[in-house]
Amino acid sequence: MPRSYATPPVRDLLPRYASLGEPLTCEPVAQGLLNRGYRLATTRGEFFLKHHLDGDREAIARQHGATRRLQALGVPVAPPVADSDGDTVTVLGGRCYALHPWVHGRHRDGAQLGPVGSRRLGALLGLVHICLEEVMGRGPAADHPSADPVDTFTLIDDLLARARKRRPRDSFDELAEHRLRERRHLIEEHAHRRPPPQDAGGWVHGDFHPLNLLYRGKEPAAIVDWDRLGVQPRAEEAVRAAVIFFVRPAGELDLDKVRAYSRAYRGATGADPAELAAAVHRVWWERLNDFWILRWRYQLHDRRADPQFPAASALAVWWTREYEAVCEAFAG
């Protein structure tokens, strides 16, 4: 399903900013699955205009404050531009907008990172976590339960029924049906390994992946999209990020790069191998029970994430088979 964009109210928004000039062009930014973004050119420069679809002004302002303080600590971010009243969130027609400086850079996935780049990535996320603790505190205590197989089996049955009813069927539907049956068998086989609730947490970016990190040359230029800033087990974010960056098209992880990344992360944060091993276990279980791409396709009729499914679905199977090797790469 292609993303549809409503034209943002640029001519109503810009007068709130004293020094940004007159609008020239405003073009949608194609990448990303959440929110809406535009490249805005004015007579005074280029900006990223973000339409926050959730509309939670308080949460957005909290994210903005965090990025300003992180920038002061040396974290590469792109804090929003304040308007003439000092506000960074503009509400027009009940919709929340923010302006950020345009960051010239490009995205790099794990295949484009060598050993040095992998280490820098792990150290960068470690810096984010350490600095977030400094600017946000430890965060409220909260339980983080693991997925319940009973709920997963109910979801699998629903998705299977929807996949089987699709007409005309295509190769994606065939793969989805195969993976759903395969995953149900794996969860039945490993249900006794379900992790207990996790109560340790800290402030994390919440969505650290290649599309939210811009590079200028080989150096990170900006970590963007802080919409999911929140309190979660920090080592689990480190594992999730590595899994996204370093998954290969066939669904395997590049364990040499994972090892370099994880050692740098642990060096930056002081996290010990046991913490990373526990995080690996919880994220493995999470991936085994996760079907968000199929939910988008079959329940929401949104196919934007379909290209991610072959590698993501193969990863859960490969990870189960290579569980010990993955643990060693993160914790060894």
C-alpha positions in Angstrom: 0.0 0.0 0.0 1.7 3.3 -1.0 1.9 6.0 1.6 -0.4 8.9 1.0 0.6 12.4 2.2 -1.5 15.4 2.9 0.2 18.7 2.1 1.5 20.1 5.3 0.4 23.7 6.2 3.9 25.2 5.5 2.6 28.7 5.0 0.9 28.7 8.3 3.8 27.1 10.1 6.8 29.1 8.9 5.6 32.5 10.2 6.0 31.1 13.7 9.8 31.0 13.0 11.4 34.4 12.8 14.5 33.5 10.7 13.5 30.6 8.4 12.5 32.7 5.4 9.8 31.8 2.7 9.0 28.3 1.6 10.4 27.2 -1.8 9.7 23.4 -2.0 8.3 20.7 0.3 8.7 17.2 -0.8 7.8 13.9 1.0 10.6 11.8 2.3 10.0 8.2 1.1 11.9 6.2 3.7 10.5 5.1 7.0 7.4 3.3 8.2 6.1 5.6 10.9 5.1 9.3 10.9 5.4 11.5 7.9 8.4 13.5 6.8 9.1 16.2 4.3 12.2 17.9 3.0 11.5 21.6 3.2 13.5 24.2 1.4 13.2 27.8 2.3 15.0 31.0 1.3 17.2 30.5 4.4 18.1 26.8 4.1 16.9 23.2 4.2 14.9 21.5 7.0 13.2 18.2 7.9 9.5 18.8 8.6 8.0 16.0 10.7 4.3 15.4 11.1 4.0 13.3 14.3 1.0 11.1 13.7 0.5 10.1 17.4 -0.1 13.7 18.3 1.2 13.4 21.9 2.6 16.9 22.4 4.0 16.2 25.9 5.9 13.1 24.7 7.2 14.9 21.6 8.5 17.8 23.8 10.2 15.3 26.1 11.9 13.7 23.1 13.0 17.2 21.9 14.4 18.1 25.4 16.3 14.8 25.5 18.0 15.4 22.2 19.0 18.9 23.1 20.7 17.7 26.2 22.3 14.7 24.4 23.8 17.1 21.8 25.4 19.0 24.7 27.1 15.8 25.8 28.5 15.1 22.3 25.9 12.6 21.0 25.3 13.1 17.2 21.7 14.2 17.0 19.6 16.8 15.2 17.5 18.6 17.8 14.5 20.6 16.6 14.4 24.2 15.7 12.6 26.4 18.3 10.0 28.9 17.1 9.9 32.6 18.1 8.3 31.6 21.5 10.9 28.9 22.2 8.5 26.0 21.4 9.6 23.1 19.3 6.2 21.5 18.8 3.6 23.3 16.6 0.0 22.3 16.6 -2.0 23.2 13.5 -5.4 21.8 12.8 -5.0 19.3 15.7 -1.8 18.0 14.2 1.7 18.1 15.7 4.7 19.3 13.6 8.3 19.9 14.3 11.2 21.3 12.3 14.7 19.9 12.4 17.8 21.0 10.5 18.3 18.9 7.4 21.2 16.5 7.9 23.2 15.7 4.7 24.2 12.1 5.0 23.4 8.6 4.0 22.2 5.4 5.7 24.6 2.5 6.1 23.5 -1.1 7.0 25.7 -3.7 8.5 26.9 -5.0 5.1 28.5 -1.6 4.5 30.3 -1.6 7.9 33.7 -3.3 8.4 35.2 -4.4 11.7 36.0 -0.8 12.6 32.6 0.5 11.7 31.0 -2.3 13.6 33.0 -1.4 16.7 32.1 2.3 16.3 28.4 1.4 16.0 28.5 -0.5 19.3 30.4 2.2 21.0 27.9 4.8 19.7 24.9 3.0 21.1 26.7 2.6 24.4 27.3 6.3 24.4 23.6 6.9 23.8 22.6 4.7 26.8 25.2 6.2 29.2 24.2 9.8 28.2 20.5 9.0 28.4 20.9 7.9 31.9 22.7 11.2 32.7 20.0 13.4 31.1 16.9 11.3 31.9 17.8 9.4 35.1 17.2 5.7 35.5 13.5 5.8 34.7 10.5 4.3 36.5 10.7 0.6 37.4 8.5 -1.5 35.2 8.0 -5.2 34.4 8.7 -6.2 30.8 6.9 -9.5 30.3 7.9 -12.0 27.6 5.5 -13.2 24.9 2.9 -15.8 26.0 2.8 -18.8 23.6 -1.0 -19.1 24.1 -1.5 -15.6 22.6 1.0 -16.4 19.9 -0.8 -19.6 18.9 -4.1 -17.6 18.6 -2.4 -15.1 16.4 -0.8 -17.8 14.2 -4.2 -19.4 13.7 -5.7 -16.0 12.6 -2.9 -15.2 10.3 -2.9 -18.7 8.7 -6.6 -18.4 8.0 -6.1 -15.0 6.4 -3.2 -16.1 4.3 -5.0 -19.2 3.1 -8.1 -17.1 2.0 -6.1 -14.6 0.0 -7.0 -14.5 -3.7 -5.1 -14.5 -5.9 -2.4 -16.2 -3.8 1.3 -15.4 -4.5 4.7 -16.6 -3.4 4.6 -14.3 -0.3 1.4 -16.1 0.9 3.0 -19.5 0.3 6.1 -18.4 2.3 4.0 -16.9 5.1 2.0 -20.1 5.5 5.1 -22.2 5.6 6.8 -19.9 8.2 3.7 -19.8 10.4 3.4 -23.5 10.6 7.2 -23.8 11.1 7.2 -21.2 13.9 4.3 -22.9 15.7 6.3 -26.1 15.8 9.4 -24.3 17.1 7.4 -22.4 19.8 5.8 -25.7 21.0 9.3 -27.3 21.1 10.9 -24.5 23.1 8.0 -23.2 25.2 9.7 -24.3 28.4 12.5 -21.7 27.6 10.1 -18.7 27.9 12.0 -16.0 29.8 10.6 -14.6 33.1 9.5 -11.0 33.3 12.4 -8.5 33.2 12.3 -5.6 35.6 15.7 -3.9 34.9 15.5 -1.0 32.5 16.9 2.3 31.5 16.1 5.0 28.9 16.7 3.8 25.3 16.3 5.3 21.8 13.7 2.6 21.2 14.2 2.3 17.4 17.9 2.1 16.7 18.3 0.8 13.1 20.0 1.8 9.8 17.2 4.2 8.7 17.5 6.1 11.9 21.2 6.7 11.7 22.8 9.0 9.1 26.5 8.9 8.2 28.7 11.5 6.7 31.5 9.5 5.2 32.4 6.9 7.7 31.4 8.9 10.7 27.9 9.0 12.2 26.3 12.4 11.6 23.0 12.1 13.4 20.7 9.6 15.2 17.2 10.6 14.3 13.6 9.6 15.0 13.4 9.5 18.8 9.7 8.8 18.8 10.1 5.6 20.8 12.3 7.0 23.5 11.3 5.1 26.6 12.4 2.8 29.4 13.4 -0.7 28.4 16.2 -3.2 29.3 19.2 -1.5 27.7 21.1 -4.6 26.7 18.0 -5.8 24.8 18.1 -2.7 22.6 21.7 -3.5 21.9 20.8 -7.0 20.8 17.8 -5.8 18.7 19.9 -3.2 16.9 22.7 -5.6 16.1 20.2 -8.1 14.7 18.7 -5.5 12.4 22.1 -4.1 11.3 23.9 -7.4 10.8 21.3 -9.8 9.4 22.1 -11.1 6.0 19.6 -11.6 3.2 19.3 -15.3 3.9 18.4 -14.7 7.5 21.8 -15.3 9.1 23.8 -12.9 11.4 27.3 -11.8 10.5 28.6 -13.0 13.9 32.1 -11.6 13.4 30.6 -8.1 13.1 28.2 -8.8 16.0 31.2 -9.8 18.2 33.1 -6.6 17.4 29.9 -4.5 17.9 29.0 -6.2 21.2 32.5 -5.9 22.7 32.5 -2.2 22.0 29.1 -1.7 23.5 30.1 -3.6 26.6 33.2 -1.5 26.9 31.3 1.7 26.6 28.6 0.8 29.1 30.2 -1.7 31.5 27.6 -4.3 30.7 28.9 -7.7 31.6 28.6 -10.9 29.5 25.8 -12.3 31.6 23.6 -9.3 30.9 24.2 -9.6 27.2 23.5 -13.4 27.3 20.2 -12.8 29.1 19.3 -10.1 26.6 20.1 -12.5 23.7 17.7 -15.0 25.2 14.9 -12.6 25.6 15.2 -11.1 22.1 15.5 -14.6 20.6 12.2 -15.5 22.3 10.6 -12.2 21.2 11.6 -12.8 17.6 10.3 -16.4 17.8 6.9 -15.0 18.8 6.8 -11.9 16.6 4.7 -11.6 13.5 4.4 -7.8 13.0 5.1 -7.9 9.3 2.3 -10.4 8.7 0.0 -8.5 11.0 0.6 -5.4 8.8 -0.1 -7.3 5.6 -3.1 -9.5 6.6 -4.8 -7.5 9.4 -4.0 -3.9 8.4 -3.7 -4.5 4.6 -0.4 -2.6 4.6 2.4 -4.2 2.5 5.1 -1.7 3.1 7.1 -4.1 5.3 6.7 -7.1 3.0 10.3 -6.9 1.7 11.6 -7.5 5.2 9.8 -10.7 5.7 12.0 -13.3 4.0 15.1 -12.4 6.0 13.3 -11.7 9.3 11.3 -15.0 9.2 14.4 -17.0 8.3 16.4 -15.4 11.1 14.1 -16.8 13.8 14.7 -20.3 12.5 18.5 -19.9 12.0 18.9 -18.2 15.4 17.1 -21.2 17.1 19.5 -23.6 15.4 22.6 -21.5 16.1 21.6 -20.3 19.6 24.9 -21.0 21.3 27.0 -19.4 18.6 24.8 -16.2 18.8 25.2 -16.1 22.5 28.9 -16.4 22.3 29.2 -13.6 19.7 27.3 -11.2 22.0 28.7 -12.3 25.3 32.1 -13.9 24.5 
